[in-house]
Amino acid sequence: MQLYIRYVVNRLLIVWGLILIAGCSRWETPESVSDTEPLIFPDYKEVTIPYNIAPLNFMIEGVGRIQTVISLDGAELIRVSGKEGVIAIPLKKWSAMMESAQGKVLEFEVSAWSEENPEGVRYAPFKVNVADDAIDPWVAYRLIEPGYKSWRQLGLYQRNLSTFEERAIVTNTTDIETCLNCHHFPAYSAGSMMFHARGRNGGTILYHNGELSKIKFNEIGPKKNTTYPAWHPEGRMIAFSSNNTRQSFYVHGEKPIEVYDYTSDLLLYDTQTGEVLVDPRFMTEETLETFPAWSPDGRTLYYAASDRKNVPAEVEQLHYHILSVPFDPSNRTFGEKIDTLYNAHKSGGSASYPRISADGRYLLYTWSEYGTFPVWHQEADLKMIDLTTGEHVDVSVWNDPDEADSYHSWSSDGRWVAIGSRRLDGRYTRLYFAYLDRDGKAHKPFLLPQEDPRHDLWRLKSYNVPEFVDAEVVLPDSVAELFEPEK
């Protein structure tokens, strides 16, 4: 009993401490009350978030003074006031509150003062669900202009998801003619990394077992350039697709570009021996294989494949299936049987980016009407297959009906998905996160929180290929030397 009383007293002290600290600023009482919820940006209403995410700062356009009260279990915990319609929740107060919010529901009550409501209006409260599942501490991505050739200033970056800290992993400032892309990590480990450096002095940059190297795949093995990677969970092998990619440009319509492959094959690279291994079945000209992805146990390789077409004339006839083939890591060979998990001829459309959840149960992919590059397809949506039943799972809440939802990746526990979406303006890809609970139910996604919620309106960059990692990625300083002219 005494322990229980002590627990209750400590909880009350924490709650009242937060209230007193947050309530030091001037507080006003609005004259009117609305029965509608506020129109906030980002739209965090009714989303589900991890308990270790950064504060959900938000704004209301056209508002001057703004204030919010955040409550938990009916108890007021944080008061925040702001200017220019912006609510910026102090990180320490937010983190302290979230420790006790796991598995519960936060309530936000917002008041605002504007020309339309000079005496202030208090809106109906909205709710935010806090999952009892944490999210991985970091996410890595490429920042790039959304055009087809604006890559003169780009880089690979990483974001601490519990704070607003963003750090560069590597940028192309050492050589403006180098395009950096296709970064990947083995089993979410920040201790190893690979990415491609295109252009002069380029190659595939590999950081593994404390060593940094540059590999020129067009000079070894079958002498094919590598494109989309999938690092085996055990860390030794990397599966690549080798894509001969081309582009067509549209004169009319909202879609400016179509990207497709003339040829594409699958390769396997052994980081220990430096060998490039091939299976003749995945090296034919009749079939286009791309987007490899491993099962969590490393015993199955998933990929997308289509019959080759006469492109660009027949680009709209490119329909990619999702296939899988067994893999034996001990002898580095693929099994005989190839299974079809998604048949594009029967189901319609085209599949890209197969990704398997950490428990091996779900296969998430991007669906579009045709082709292999869905980022410019407004109809592109995420779809998911339950591999235990072969049936599709409803993840429609993750999609926008009008703009592309394309690249995606799973968190290390399979509860969270990072999504690249153009739903805000159809031009720039922003980073969203969505929750899949233990019952397989998909929850409303939320935009990556920013210290200033106007950040995503100001940053003229797209978030490309978001990948979860378990810690901060730190490459050796000597990585810059890999781009220097060869002697």
C-alpha positions as CSV (number, residue, x, y, z in Angstrom):
1,M,0.0,0.0,0.0
2,Q,2.8,2.4,0.9
3,L,4.5,1.6,-2.4
4,Y,1.3,2.4,-4.3
5,I,0.8,5.7,-2.5
6,R,4.4,6.6,-3.2
7,Y,3.9,5.8,-6.9
8,V,0.7,7.9,-7.0
9,V,2.4,10.9,-5.3
10,N,5.4,10.7,-7.7
11,R,3.1,10.6,-10.7
12,L,1.2,13.7,-9.4
13,L,4.4,15.6,-8.8
14,I,5.6,14.9,-12.3
15,V,2.2,16.0,-13.8
16,W,2.0,19.2,-11.8
17,G,5.7,19.9,-12.5
18,L,5.0,19.7,-16.2
19,I,2.0,22.0,-15.8
20,L,3.8,24.6,-13.8
21,I,6.8,24.6,-16.1
22,A,4.7,24.8,-19.3
23,G,2.3,27.3,-17.8
24,C,4.8,30.1,-17.2
25,S,4.0,31.9,-20.4
26,R,1.1,34.3,-20.7
27,W,-2.2,32.4,-21.1
28,E,-5.5,33.7,-22.5
29,T,-9.0,32.5,-22.4
30,P,-10.8,32.6,-25.8
31,E,-14.3,34.1,-25.9
32,S,-15.9,31.6,-28.2
33,V,-16.1,27.8,-28.5
34,S,-16.3,25.8,-31.7
35,D,-17.6,22.3,-32.1
36,T,-15.3,21.6,-35.0
37,E,-11.7,20.4,-34.7
38,P,-8.9,22.8,-35.8
39,L,-7.5,22.6,-39.3
40,I,-3.9,21.9,-38.4
41,F,-0.8,21.2,-40.5
42,P,0.5,18.6,-40.5
43,D,-2.6,16.6,-40.0
44,Y,-1.9,14.8,-36.8
45,K,-5.5,14.2,-35.8
46,E,-6.3,10.6,-34.9
47,V,-2.8,9.3,-36.0
48,T,-1.0,6.6,-34.1
49,I,2.6,7.4,-33.1
50,P,5.5,5.7,-31.3
51,Y,6.2,6.8,-27.8
52,N,9.8,7.7,-28.7
53,I,8.9,10.1,-31.6
54,A,9.9,13.8,-31.6
55,P,7.2,16.3,-30.6
56,L,4.3,16.7,-33.0
57,N,4.7,20.5,-33.6
58,F,1.9,21.9,-35.8
59,M,0.5,25.1,-37.1
60,I,-2.8,26.7,-38.3
61,E,-2.5,28.9,-41.4
62,G,-3.7,32.5,-41.1
63,V,-3.6,32.5,-37.3
64,G,-1.6,34.9,-35.0
65,R,-1.6,33.8,-31.4
66,I,-2.2,30.1,-30.7
67,Q,-2.2,27.8,-27.7
68,T,-2.8,24.2,-26.9
69,V,-3.4,22.1,-23.8
70,I,-2.2,18.4,-24.0
71,S,-3.9,16.0,-21.6
72,L,-3.5,12.4,-20.7
73,D,-6.1,10.3,-18.9
74,G,-8.1,13.5,-18.3
75,A,-5.1,15.2,-16.6
76,E,-3.6,18.4,-18.2
77,L,0.1,17.8,-18.7
78,I,1.5,20.5,-21.0
79,R,0.5,24.0,-22.0
80,V,2.1,25.6,-25.0
81,S,1.5,29.0,-26.6
82,G,2.9,30.3,-29.8
83,K,3.0,33.0,-32.4
84,E,2.3,33.0,-36.2
85,G,0.0,30.1,-35.7
86,V,2.9,27.8,-34.7
87,I,2.9,25.4,-31.8
88,A,6.4,24.2,-30.8
89,I,6.3,21.7,-28.0
90,P,9.5,21.7,-25.8
91,L,11.4,18.4,-26.4
92,K,12.1,17.7,-22.7
93,K,8.5,18.2,-21.6
94,W,7.3,16.1,-24.5
95,S,9.7,13.2,-23.8
96,A,8.8,13.2,-20.1
97,M,5.1,13.0,-21.0
98,M,5.5,10.3,-23.6
99,E,7.2,7.9,-21.1
100,S,3.8,7.6,-19.3
101,A,1.7,7.8,-22.5
102,Q,2.6,4.4,-23.9
103,G,-0.5,2.6,-25.1
104,K,-2.8,5.5,-24.2
105,V,-4.4,8.5,-26.0
106,L,-3.3,12.1,-25.9
107,E,-5.9,14.9,-26.2
108,F,-5.0,18.2,-27.8
109,E,-7.2,21.2,-27.1
110,V,-6.3,24.2,-29.4
111,S,-7.3,27.8,-29.2
112,A,-6.4,30.4,-31.8
113,W,-6.7,34.2,-32.4
114,S,-7.0,35.6,-36.0
115,E,-8.6,38.4,-37.9
116,E,-11.6,36.3,-38.3
117,N,-11.7,35.5,-34.6
118,P,-9.9,38.4,-32.9
119,E,-11.2,37.5,-29.4
120,G,-10.1,33.9,-29.8
121,V,-11.9,30.6,-30.4
122,R,-11.4,27.2,-28.6
123,Y,-11.8,24.3,-31.0
124,A,-13.0,20.8,-30.2
125,P,-10.2,18.6,-29.0
126,F,-8.5,16.0,-31.2
127,K,-6.9,12.8,-30.2
128,V,-3.5,11.2,-30.9
129,N,-3.0,7.5,-30.2
130,V,0.4,6.5,-28.6
131,A,1.5,3.0,-29.4
132,D,3.4,0.9,-26.9
133,D,5.8,0.1,-29.7
134,A,8.9,2.2,-30.2
135,I,10.3,3.1,-33.6
136,D,13.9,2.6,-34.7
137,P,16.1,5.5,-33.5
138,W,17.3,6.7,-36.9
139,V,16.1,6.8,-40.5
140,A,18.4,7.4,-43.5
141,Y,17.3,9.0,-46.8
142,R,18.5,10.9,-49.8
143,L,17.6,14.5,-50.3
144,I,17.2,15.5,-53.9
145,E,15.3,17.9,-56.2
146,P,12.3,16.1,-57.7
147,G,13.4,16.8,-61.3
148,Y,15.0,14.3,-63.6
149,K,18.5,15.8,-63.7
150,S,18.8,18.2,-60.7
151,W,21.3,16.2,-58.7
152,R,24.2,18.7,-58.6
153,Q,23.6,19.3,-54.8
154,L,22.4,16.2,-53.1
155,G,23.4,13.9,-50.3
156,L,22.5,11.0,-48.1
157,Y,21.2,12.2,-44.7
158,Q,19.9,10.7,-41.5
159,R,17.4,11.9,-38.9
160,N,17.2,11.1,-35.2
161,L,13.5,10.3,-34.9
162,S,13.4,11.1,-31.1
163,T,14.7,14.6,-31.8
164,F,14.9,17.0,-34.7
165,E,18.6,16.4,-35.4
166,E,19.5,15.8,-39.0
167,R,23.0,14.9,-40.0
168,A,24.7,14.3,-43.4
169,I,26.1,10.8,-44.0
170,V,27.8,11.8,-47.3
171,T,27.2,14.5,-49.9
172,N,28.4,15.1,-53.4
173,T,30.1,18.4,-52.5
174,T,33.4,16.8,-53.1
175,D,32.5,16.3,-56.8
176,I,29.5,18.0,-58.3
177,E,29.4,15.5,-61.1
178,T,28.7,12.6,-58.8
179,C,25.2,11.3,-58.2
180,L,24.7,9.4,-54.9
181,N,21.9,6.8,-54.8
182,C,20.6,3.4,-53.7
183,H,21.9,3.4,-50.1
184,H,21.3,0.2,-48.1
185,F,22.2,-1.4,-44.8
186,P,22.4,-5.1,-43.6
187,A,19.7,-5.9,-41.0
188,Y,19.2,-2.2,-40.0
189,S,22.8,-2.0,-38.9
190,A,24.5,1.5,-39.0
191,G,27.8,-0.3,-38.8
192,S,27.8,-1.2,-42.5
193,M,26.6,0.6,-45.5
194,M,26.7,0.7,-49.3
195,F,25.6,3.3,-51.9
196,H,26.3,4.0,-55.6
197,A,28.3,7.0,-56.7
198,R,27.5,7.7,-60.4
199,G,29.6,9.8,-62.7
200,R,33.3,10.2,-63.1
201,N,35.4,8.4,-60.5
202,G,32.2,6.6,-59.5
203,G,31.5,3.0,-58.4
204,T,29.7,1.2,-55.5
205,I,30.9,2.4,-52.1
206,L,31.1,-0.3,-49.5
207,Y,31.7,0.2,-45.8
208,H,31.8,-3.1,-44.1
209,N,33.7,-4.6,-41.2
210,G,35.4,-1.3,-40.6
211,E,36.8,-1.1,-44.1
212,L,35.9,1.3,-46.9
213,S,36.2,0.4,-50.5
214,K,35.0,1.3,-54.0
215,I,33.8,-1.5,-56.3
216,K,33.5,-1.1,-60.1
217,F,31.1,-3.9,-61.0
218,N,31.4,-3.1,-64.7
219,E,35.0,-4.4,-64.5
220,I,34.4,-7.7,-62.7
221,G,32.3,-10.8,-63.1
222,P,29.8,-10.4,-65.9
223,K,30.8,-6.7,-66.1
224,K,27.4,-5.3,-65.4
225,N,26.6,-2.1,-63.5
226,T,24.6,-2.7,-60.3
227,T,21.5,-0.8,-59.4
228,Y,18.9,-1.7,-56.7
229,P,20.5,-3.5,-53.8
230,A,19.3,-5.9,-51.1
231,W,21.9,-6.7,-48.4
232,H,21.5,-10.2,-47.0
233,P,20.6,-10.2,-43.3
234,E,23.7,-12.2,-42.4
235,G,25.8,-9.4,-43.9
236,R,28.0,-11.4,-46.4
237,M,26.0,-11.3,-49.6
238,I,24.4,-8.4,-51.5
239,A,21.8,-9.1,-54.2
240,F,21.6,-6.5,-56.9
241,S,19.5,-5.9,-60.0
242,S,21.5,-4.7,-63.0
243,N,19.2,-2.2,-64.8
244,N,19.7,-0.6,-68.3
245,T,17.4,2.3,-67.5
246,R,16.0,4.8,-70.0
247,Q,13.6,7.7,-69.8
248,S,10.8,9.2,-71.9
249,F,9.3,12.7,-71.4
250,Y,5.7,13.8,-71.8
251,V,4.7,17.0,-73.5
252,H,1.2,17.0,-72.0
253,G,-0.3,15.9,-68.7
254,E,0.8,16.0,-65.1
255,K,3.3,13.2,-65.4
256,P,6.5,14.6,-66.8
257,I,8.5,11.5,-67.2
258,E,8.4,7.7,-67.5
259,V,11.3,5.5,-66.5
260,Y,11.7,2.0,-67.7
261,D,14.3,-0.7,-68.3
262,Y,15.6,-2.1,-71.6
263,T,17.2,-5.0,-69.8
264,S,17.5,-6.0,-66.1
265,D,19.1,-9.0,-64.4
266,L,19.9,-10.3,-60.9
267,L,23.4,-10.6,-59.5
268,L,24.8,-11.7,-56.2
269,Y,28.0,-10.2,-54.7
270,D,30.1,-11.9,-52.0
271,T,31.7,-9.2,-49.8
272,Q,34.2,-11.7,-48.4
273,T,35.6,-13.1,-51.7
274,G,34.8,-10.2,-54.1
275,E,33.0,-12.6,-56.4
276,V,30.0,-11.7,-58.5
277,L,27.7,-14.8,-58.8
278,V,25.0,-15.3,-61.4
279,D,22.2,-17.8,-62.0
280,P,21.5,-18.2,-65.7
281,R,17.7,-18.1,-65.1
282,F,18.0,-14.4,-64.0
283,M,20.3,-13.3,-66.8
284,T,18.1,-13.7,-69.9
285,E,17.0,-11.0,-72.3
286,E,13.4,-12.2,-72.4
287,T,12.6,-11.4,-68.7
288,L,13.3,-8.2,-66.7
289,E,14.1,-8.9,-63.1
290,T,14.5,-6.0,-60.6
291,F,13.9,-4.9,-57.0
292,P,15.4,-7.8,-55.0
293,A,14.5,-8.1,-51.3
294,W,15.4,-10.8,-48.7
295,S,13.2,-12.5,-46.2
296,P,14.3,-11.8,-42.6
297,D,15.8,-15.2,-42.2
298,G,17.8,-14.8,-45.5
299,R,16.4,-18.0,-46.9
300,T,14.2,-16.5,-49.7
301,L,14.8,-13.8,-52.3
302,Y,11.8,-11.8,-53.5
303,Y,11.9,-9.7,-56.7
304,A,9.8,-8.2,-59.4
305,A,9.8,-9.4,-62.9
306,S,8.1,-8.7,-66.3
307,D,8.3,-10.0,-69.8
308,R,10.5,-7.7,-71.9
309,K,8.6,-5.3,-74.1
310,N,9.5,-3.0,-77.0
311,V,9.9,0.2,-75.1
312,P,9.1,3.0,-75.1
313,A,6.3,2.1,-77.6
314,E,5.0,-0.7,-75.4
315,V,5.8,0.8,-72.0
316,E,2.2,0.7,-70.9
317,Q,2.3,-3.1,-71.4
318,L,5.0,-3.5,-68.8
319,H,3.4,-5.4,-65.9
320,Y,5.6,-6.7,-63.2
321,H,4.8,-9.7,-61.1
322,I,6.3,-10.5,-57.6
323,L,8.2,-13.8,-57.5
324,S,10.3,-15.6,-54.9
325,V,13.1,-18.2,-55.0
326,P,14.7,-20.1,-52.1
327,F,18.3,-19.4,-51.2
328,D,20.9,-21.4,-49.4
329,P,23.4,-19.1,-47.7
330,S,25.8,-22.0,-47.0
331,N,26.5,-22.7,-50.7
332,R,25.3,-19.3,-52.1
333,T,22.9,-20.9,-54.5
334,F,19.2,-20.5,-55.4
335,G,16.7,-23.3,-55.3
336,E,14.9,-24.6,-58.4
337,K,11.3,-23.6,-57.6
338,I,10.2,-20.1,-58.4
339,D,6.8,-19.1,-56.8
340,T,4.5,-16.3,-58.0
341,L,3.1,-14.3,-55.2
342,Y,1.5,-11.6,-57.2
343,N,0.4,-12.3,-60.8
344,A,0.0,-9.0,-62.7
345,H,-1.7,-10.7,-65.6
346,K,-4.5,-12.0,-63.3
347,S,-4.7,-9.2,-60.8
348,G,-3.9,-6.2,-63.1
349,G,-1.4,-3.4,-62.8
350,S,2.3,-3.7,-62.0
351,A,4.2,-4.3,-58.7
352,S,7.4,-2.6,-57.5
353,Y,9.5,-2.6,-54.3
354,P,8.5,-5.9,-52.6
355,R,9.5,-5.6,-48.9
356,I,9.0,-8.2,-46.2
357,S,8.1,-7.4,-42.6
358,A,10.5,-8.4,-39.8
359,D,8.4,-11.4,-38.7
360,G,8.2,-12.6,-42.3
361,R,4.5,-12.5,-42.4
362,Y,3.7,-9.5,-44.7
363,L,4.8,-8.5,-48.1
364,L,4.3,-4.8,-48.8
365,Y,4.7,-3.5,-52.4
366,T,3.8,-0.5,-54.6
367,W,1.0,-1.0,-57.1
368,S,0.7,1.2,-60.3
369,E,-1.1,0.7,-63.6
370,Y,2.1,-0.2,-65.4
371,G,5.8,0.1,-65.4
372,T,8.6,-0.1,-62.9
373,F,9.1,3.5,-61.6
374,P,5.9,4.4,-59.8
375,V,7.0,7.7,-58.1
376,W,5.6,9.7,-61.0
377,H,2.4,7.7,-61.2
378,Q,-0.4,9.5,-59.4
379,E,-2.4,6.2,-59.1
380,A,0.5,4.5,-57.3
381,D,-0.6,3.0,-53.9
382,L,0.8,0.6,-51.3
383,K,-0.7,-2.9,-51.1
384,M,0.1,-5.7,-48.8
385,I,-0.1,-9.5,-48.9
386,D,-0.4,-11.8,-45.9
387,L,2.2,-14.5,-46.8
388,T,0.5,-17.0,-44.4
389,T,-2.8,-16.9,-46.4
390,G,-1.8,-15.3,-49.7
391,E,-4.6,-12.8,-49.3
392,H,-4.3,-9.0,-49.5
393,V,-4.6,-7.0,-46.3
394,D,-6.4,-3.6,-46.3
395,V,-3.8,-0.8,-46.0
396,S,-5.9,1.7,-47.9
397,V,-5.6,4.2,-44.9
398,W,-1.9,4.5,-45.8
399,N,-2.6,5.8,-49.3
400,D,-3.7,9.1,-50.8
401,P,-6.4,8.8,-53.5
402,D,-4.9,11.5,-55.7
403,E,-1.0,11.4,-55.4
404,A,1.7,8.8,-55.5
405,D,2.6,6.7,-52.5
406,S,5.6,4.8,-53.6
407,Y,8.8,3.8,-51.8
408,H,8.5,2.1,-48.4
409,S,10.5,0.2,-45.8
410,W,9.7,-1.7,-42.6
411,S,11.0,-1.0,-39.1
412,S,13.1,-3.6,-37.4
413,D,10.2,-4.9,-35.4
414,G,7.7,-4.8,-38.3
415,R,5.3,-2.5,-36.5
416,W,6.2,0.7,-38.4
417,V,6.5,1.5,-42.1
418,A,8.3,4.5,-43.6
419,I,6.5,5.8,-46.7
420,G,7.5,8.2,-49.4
421,S,4.4,10.1,-50.5
422,R,3.6,13.1,-52.7
423,R,0.2,13.7,-51.1
424,L,0.9,17.3,-50.0
425,D,1.5,18.9,-53.4
426,G,2.1,16.2,-56.0
427,R,5.6,17.4,-56.6
428,Y,7.8,16.7,-53.6
429,T,8.1,13.4,-51.8
430,R,7.8,13.8,-48.1
431,L,8.4,11.2,-45.4
432,Y,5.5,9.6,-43.5
433,F,5.3,6.8,-40.9
434,A,2.4,4.4,-40.4
435,Y,1.6,1.8,-37.7
436,L,0.6,-1.8,-38.2
437,D,-0.7,-3.2,-34.9
438,R,-0.4,-6.8,-33.7
439,D,-3.8,-7.6,-35.2
440,G,-2.7,-6.6,-38.7
441,K,-4.7,-3.4,-38.7
442,A,-3.2,-0.4,-40.5
443,H,-3.4,3.0,-38.8
444,K,-3.4,6.5,-40.3
445,P,0.1,7.7,-41.2
446,F,1.7,10.9,-39.9
447,L,4.3,13.3,-41.4
448,L,7.8,13.3,-40.1
449,P,7.7,15.8,-37.2
450,Q,9.8,19.0,-37.7
451,E,10.9,21.6,-35.2
452,D,9.2,24.2,-37.3
453,P,6.1,22.7,-39.0
454,R,6.6,25.0,-41.9
455,H,9.8,23.2,-42.7
456,D,8.2,20.8,-45.2
457,L,6.7,23.8,-47.0
458,W,10.1,25.5,-47.3
459,R,12.4,22.6,-48.0
460,L,12.5,22.2,-51.8
461,K,13.8,18.6,-51.7
462,S,12.3,15.2,-51.9
463,Y,12.9,12.5,-49.3
464,N,14.2,9.5,-51.3
465,V,14.5,5.8,-50.2
466,P,13.9,6.1,-46.5
467,E,15.5,3.2,-44.6
468,F,15.5,2.6,-40.8
469,V,18.8,2.1,-39.0
470,D,19.6,1.2,-35.4
471,A,22.1,4.0,-34.7
472,E,23.8,7.0,-36.2
473,V,25.8,6.2,-39.4
474,V,29.4,7.5,-39.2
475,L,31.5,6.9,-42.3
476,P,35.3,7.4,-42.2
477,D,36.5,10.8,-43.4
478,S,38.4,9.0,-46.1
479,V,35.2,8.4,-48.0
480,A,35.8,11.8,-49.8
481,E,39.0,10.3,-51.2
482,L,37.1,7.8,-53.2
483,F,35.8,10.6,-55.4
484,E,39.1,12.1,-56.2
485,P,40.6,11.7,-59.7
486,E,42.4,8.4,-60.1
487,K,46.1,8.6,-60.7
